[in-house]
Amino acid sequence: MAVSLTSRKPYTVSGGELASGDGKTKPYTENQMILYKDGRKIEMTSYMINDNNFLKLRDVMQLINIGVTYDEATGNIGIDTSIAYDSIS
């Protein structure tokens, strides 16, 4: 199984991806996952948790060059498609 990222195409919901977790720490296994960005093969580190592969948000946002921020005081993550990943300090 591989993930395919296509520029300028909307996300297709697969179901369950927005479900809340239980807040408990889970054991994980670190893996190398194959992704395709606009048809180009890329390997990224992923984390297998409960038979699901997870990628770090910052790794994906850097790959597709979308701004992402984190507000430590509120615990909020911000994704801003109008700015580049590298423009965030």
Residue pairs with C-beta under 8 A, 6 or more apart in sequence:
1 53
2 33
2 34
2 35
2 36
3 33
3 34
3 35
3 36
3 55
4 35
4 36
5 35
5 36
5 37
5 38
5 60
5 63
5 64
6 37
6 38
7 37
7 38
7 64
26 49
26 50
27 49
28 47
28 48
28 49
28 54
29 47
29 48
30 45
30 46
30 47
30 48
31 45
31 46
31 47
31 48
31 53
32 43
32 44
32 45
32 46
33 43
33 44
33 45
33 46
33 53
33 55
34 41
34 42
34 43
35 41
35 42
35 43
35 44
35 63
36 42
37 63
37 64
42 63
44 55
44 59
44 60
44 63
45 55
45 56
45 59
46 53
46 54
46 55
47 53
47 54
47 55
48 54
57 68
57 77
58 68
61 67
61 68
61 79
61 85
62 85
64 85
65 84
65 85
65 86
66 79
66 80
66 81
66 83
66 84
66 85
67 78
67 79
67 80
67 81
67 82
67 83
67 84
67 85
67 87
67 88
68 77
68 78
68 79
68 80
68 85
68 88
69 77
69 78
69 80
69 88
70 76
70 77
70 78
71 77
71 78
